[in-house]
Amino acid sequence: MKKIYIKTWGCQMNEYDSSKIIELLKKTHNYVLTTKPENADVLLLNTCSVREKAQEKLFHQLGRWKVFKQNKKNLIIGVGGCVASQEGEYIIQRAPYVDIIFGPQTLHRLPKMINSFYDVRIPVVDISFPKLEKFNYFPKVIPKGYSAFVSIMEGCNKYCTFCIVPYTRGEEVSRSVKEISLEIIQLASQGVREITLLGQNVNAYRGINFNGRMCNFATLLRHISKIEGIDRIRFITSHPIEFSDELIEVYKDVDKLVSFLHLPVQSGSDRILKLMKRSHTVLHYKSIVNKLIQVRPDIQISSDFIVGFPGETIDDFNQTMHFIMDINFDMSFSFVYSARPGTPAADLSDEVKKEEKKRRLYLLQNLINQQSRRWSDRMVGTVQRVLVDGLSNKDIKQISGKTENNRIVTFNGSPDNIGKFVDVEIVSNNFNALKGKLLKIENEPDIL
C-alpha cells in the first residue's frame, strides 16, 4: 500500500486544503497517510506565501527531500499552494527533481496529475483558476473531531498593496448556500458541534440562495444557525470594509455565533492604511468595534498587524500601539513586513531597517501578550461554556476543551464528556491554559 506525506504551511485555508487532498488521494489511489517523509511514495508541500522568505523556505525543504528522491526513483514530489501558484514552473527550473506543481484551485486534479506523471515521467504543472470546480471532486467529509472547517468562498478582490492572494488564489468566488448547507449537515450527522467558516474575505460572501437569488454573509449565518446539531459558529478571516450593520445585527440575534472576532486591521495609522490600500480608516474600524460592543458587551477582538511597512515612521508605529490599547485587542497575528514579488508594495522604497522592524514587532507583540493575559485573568471566577474535545495532554485524568474566546481549559471530568458542551468555572490562569472546575454537562443536572 502506497503512502503519502503532506507538509502544510500557513493559514487555516491551507490546512483545510491539505485535509481535502488527503481524503481525495485516499479515495482515488488508496494512499495511506504517513508521518515519516522517508517512508512516503508521494511527498507534497502545501505552501503559504504570507511569511517572510517563503520561497527560500520552500527550496530549503525541497533540498531536504531531494535525498529521498535519490534513494527512491519512483518517489513523486509535488508542490502546491500559494507559493506554487506564484512561482509556477520556476520551481522545477530551480529544483528539477520536483514532479508536480498545483495551485490552490487545482488540488482536485492531483489524482490525474499523479497518473500523468507515472505514465510519461514528465513534470506536470497546473496553476490555473477553475472557479469552485474543486468542491465538486471532494469526497465525503470525515471530521477528525467535534470542530470542523467549512470553506464558503475563496479569493480576494481587495488587492491590498502588500498581498499576493488575489494573484495566487484568484478573485472572490462563493459557493452556493445549498452546497455549504449540505456539507455542514453532513458534518453535524457525524458529531461535529462547532464549525468555522473559511474565506480570504469571508464576509464578502455572495452566494446563490435556494431561491436562486444572491445571499450575503449575514443571511448565510442566520441560515446556518438553524442547522440542527451545530451549536457554535466561528468565521475567519473578515475584512472591515465588508463588515456591515446587517452583520452586526446577527451578533445581536444569533447566540450560536461566538463572542470572539478576528478582524484584521494591519496598522493603526491612516497614512499607512492608505499606502496599503486597505480601504478603511482607523475611525471606521473603531466604529465597527463600538457597534459590536453595544450588542455583545463581552466580545473580544483579535487582529493582524504588519510592522515596518515601507514608509512607516516612528509616529505611525506609535499610532498603532495606541490603537491596540484603545481597542484592547486580545490576540494577534503580527509580522515584520517583507516584500511579496509582484505586489505593488514591493516597488515602494523600504527605508525601515531590519533591526528596527524587529524591535517594533517585539514591542507590539509584548503589548498584545500583556493584554491577552489580562483578558485571561478576568475569566477567573467566571463560568464558561466549553466544548470538550479530548483528554488533557498533561494529565490523562483530566479533559480539556475550548471556550468561545479560544482559551484551552483543563479540568477533572470523564472521557464520556468528550464531544459535549459543559459549563466550567475558571479557577486559575496558568499562562498557556486555564484551569477549571466542571459545573454542568449539557442536558444533565448541575454537578454538586
N, C-alpha and C positions, 0 to 999 in steps of 0.2 A: 504494500500500500504506500503510495507516494505521500510525501509530507510537504507542507507549506509553512514558511516562516514569514511573518509580516512585521515590519517595524514602522511605527507611526509617530510622526512629529506634528505638533501643532494643536489646533483647537478641537472643540467637540465635533465640528463638521468632519474633520479628518478621522476622528475616532469612529464616528458614525459610518463613514465611507469604508473604513477598514473592516468593520463588522460585517458590512454587506458583501465585501469582497470574499471574506472567509466563508460566509453562508453560500454564496454563489458557486465558488470553486468546490465546496463540499458536494454540492448538488450535481454539478456538471462533470467533475473529474474525480469525485470521491476522495479528494485530498484530506489528509488529517493534519490538524494544526500542531506544530511543534514549537517548543520554547527554546530550542537549540539550533541556531542557524547552520552549524556544521552538519546537522543531520538532514537538512532540507533538500528537496528536489527543486523547489521553487522559492527564491528569495525575493520578496517585494518590499520596496521602500515607499511609503506613502508620506509625501513631504508637505511642509508648510514654508512659505516664503516671508513670513512676518518678522521672524527673528533676524538679528544681525548675522551677516555672512552665511546665509542659508545655503548658498551654492557651494561654498567651501566645505561646510559641514557635510553636504551631500557627497562630495567627491572623496572626503576622508573616509566616510562609511563604506562607499563602494570599493575603495582601496583595500579595506579590511576584508571585504567579501571576495575580492579577486583571488585570494589564496584558495578559497573553497572551489572556485571555478577551475583552477589548475588541477585540483585533485579529483574533480568530478566533472567530466566533459559534458554530460547531459544536463548539468545544472542550468536552470534558467534564472537570470537576474532581471528584474523589472523595476522601473521607477515610475511612480505616479504622483498625483497631487499637484499643488500649485507651482513648485519649482520645475517639475516635469513639463507642465504646460508652458511655463515661461522660457525654459531653455531648449526644449524640443530635441532635435537631432544633435545639437551641440554636445549633449551628454554622451552620446555614442562616439562622437568625434574625440572627445577627451578621455572617455572610458569605453573603448571598443568591445570590451567583454560584456557590456550591457546589451540585453537581447530585446527588451520590450519597453517602450515609453508610452504611457497612457495618461490622459488628463482627468480632472475631477468629473467631467461629463461623459467619459468613455470607459469608465471602470467596468461597466457591464459587458463590454466587448472583450474582456480579458480571456474568457474561455476560447473564443475564436482566435485571438492573438496568440495564445499559447499553442493551439493546434497548428496555426500557420507557421510558427517558428519551428516546431518539431518537423513539419513537412519539408520546408525549403531551407532551413538554417540561415535565414536572412533576417536581420533585425527588423522589428515591426514598430512603427510609430503612428499613433493616432491621438492627437490632442485637439480634436475638433470640438464643436459645441452643439451637439444634438439636444434640443430643448426637452428636458424631462423624460427623454427616452429611457434612461437607465432605470427609472422606477418601475417600468413595465417588465423588467427582467429579474428583479429581486425575488428570491424565494420567500416562502412563508417565514415570518419573523419568529425567531426563537430567543426570547429575552433571557438574560443571564441573572436577573434579579427582579426586584419589585419596583424598580425605576427604569425608565427607558427613554431614549431619544427618538423623536419623530421629525424628520426633515419636511418642512412645509413649503419652502421656497429656496431658491438659490440665486447667486449672482448679485450684482450691485450696479445701480445706475448713478451713484453719487459722485464717483471719480474724484475722491479726495486726492490732493496732490502727492501724498506720501504712499498711497495704497496701490498694490498690484492686483487686487482681487478682480476688478472689472475686466482686466486683461487675461487673467488665468481661469476665471470661473464664468465669465460672460456677464451679460446684463440680467436684470431681475426677471425671474420667471417663477410662477407659482403653480403648485399642484392644486387639483380640484378639491372641493370640500368633501366630495364623495370618497375619493382615494384616501385622503387623510383620515376621515372618519372610520373607514373600513380597517385601516391599519391600527388605529387606536382601539377599536372594538376587539380586534384580534388579540392585541396585547392584553387588554383587560380580561379576556377569556382565559389567558394563561397566567393570571395572578398579578399583573402589573397594577400598581396602585397610584403611581406618580409618573407623569410624563413631562419631558422638557421639549418644547417646540424649537426647532432649529432653523436658522436662516442667517445669511450675511447681514441683512437688514430685515429681521423677522417681522417687524411691524409695518413694513412696506408691502406685506402680503396683499395680493389682488388675485383671488382665485375664482373659479366658476362655482356658484352655488347649485343646489339641487334643482332650482327652477331655471337654470341657465343664465342667471344674472350674476353680476360681479359681487363678490363678497369681500369685505375688508377684514382687517385683523381683529378688530373689536367684535364684529359679528361672529367670526370664526371661534373666538374664545368662548363666547356665550353658547355656541352650539356644542363645543367640546365639553363644556362644563356639565352638560346634560347626559353625557355618556355614562351609563351605569358601570360602577366598579372603579372609575378614575376619581380619586379624591383629592389629588393635589396637582396643580398645573404651574409649570415654570416656562420661561422662554428666554432665549438668547439668540443673537445679540440685536438690540434695538438701536434705533437712531433718533436723536432728539427731534429732527425735523419732521419725522413721521409720528411723533407722539401726540396724538390728537386728544381733544377734550372727550371725544366719544370713548377712546381707550381708557382714559382716566375714570370715566363712569363705570367701566367694567370692574375696576377695583372697588368701587362703592357697592356693587350689586352681587359680585361673584366671590363667595367665600373660598372657593377652591383655588383661586389664584393667590399665590403666596405673597406675603408682605415683604418681599425681597426683590429688588430690581437691579439688574446690571444694565446701566445706561452710559455707554462710552461718551466722554466729552473731549479727551485728548489734551486740552490745555485750558487754563483759566484766564488766558489773555485774549481779548477780542482781536488784537492785531495778529497774533499767531493763528488763531482760528480762521481768520480771513486768508492768510497765506496757505493754510491747509485746505482751503475751500470746503470748510465744514458746513456752511450754510446756516449756522445758528450762532447766537451770541451767548455770552455768559448770562445775561439777563433772561434770555429765553429759557435757558437750561434751568435757572433758579425758579422761574415761573412754573415749569413743569413739576419740579420737586415740591414746591409750595402747594400746588393743587393736589398732588398725591397725598401730602401730609394731611390735608383737610379731610380727605375721605378715608385715609389709612394712617392715623397718627403714629402707629408703631412701625411704619415701613422703614426699611434700611436700604441704602443705595451703595452699589459698588460701581466702579468705572474703569476706563482705560486712560492712561496718560503716556504721551510721548515727550520725553525730556531731551532738550538740546536740539530742537528742530532748527533748521537753518534760519539765522537771524534772531533767535531767541536771546534776549538780553537778560541781565540780572533782574531788571524790573518786571519783565514778562514772567520770569520764573517765580518771583515773589508774589505776583498776582495769582499765579496758580496755587501757591502754598496757602495764601489767604482764602482762596476759593475752596480749597479742600477743607479748611477749618470751618468755613461758613456752612457748607453742605453737611459736614461731619460724615464723610464717606466711611463706610465700614471696611471695605476691601478694595483692592485694585489690581489690575494687570498693568504694570508700568515698565517701559523700555527706554533705553537710550536710542535716539534716532539713528538709523543707518539707511543710506540711500538704497532704494529698490530700482535697479536698472529699468529704464523705460517709463518711469513715472515722472511727472513734471517737477517734483521737488528735487529729483536727482540732478537737475540742472541749476538749482539755486546755489548761491555761494554759502558754504558751510564754514563759518569762522569760529564756531564754538569748539574749543579744544576738547580732545577725548577725555582727558583727566577731569576737566570742568563738567563735562556731561555726567561722568561717573559720580562726581561729588554731588551734583544736583539730584541725581537719581537716588543716591543714598539718603539725602535729606528728605526727599519726597516719600520714599518707602518707609523710612523711620517714623515720619509723622502719621502715615496711614496705619502702620502697625500699632502705634500708641492708641489711635482712635479705635481700632478693631478690638484691642484688649479691653478698652473701657466699655465698648458695647457688650463684650462677653461678661465683664464684671457686673454690668447692670442686670444680666439674666439670672444671677444668683438669687435664689429665693422665689423666682417666678415658676409658673407651671407651663411647660412647653409640650406641644403635640409633636410626637416623634414617630417617624416611620422606621420600624425596626428592620434592618437589612442584613444582620448577621451576628456572629459571635464577636466579642471583643478580641482584637489582635494581641492584647497583652494579658488577658485573663479569660480562660475558657469558661469560667463560672459566671461570666458577665456577657450581656448582649449589648449591641450598640445600634445607633441609628442617627438620622439627621433631623434637625429642626427645620422650620421654614426658612430660617436665615442661614442655612448651610453649616451649622455647627454640628460636629460629631459629639454625641453624648453616649457615655458608657454607664451601665447600671446593672444591678442584680436582676435577673429575670430568667425565665425558661426559654429554651430554644423554640418551644411551641409558639412563642410570640413573634417569631420572625415572619415578616410579611404583614404584620398588623400595625395599626396606629395605636399608640399608647400615650397616656398623659404622664409626664415625668417632671418632678420638681428638681430644679437645678440646685445642687448643694455646694458646688465649688467650681472654680475656673482654673484648670491645670494646664494653661498655655495651649497645647495642641488639641486638647479635648476637654469637654465639660464632664463633670461627674454628676450623676443624678440619682433620684430615688423614684422607683416605679409607684405610681398612684392608682392608675386605672387602665385597664385594657378595653379596647373598643367592644361594645356590646356585652360587657361584663360589669358587675357591681364594683364599687370602689374597693381598693385594697387597703385594709386596716394596718 
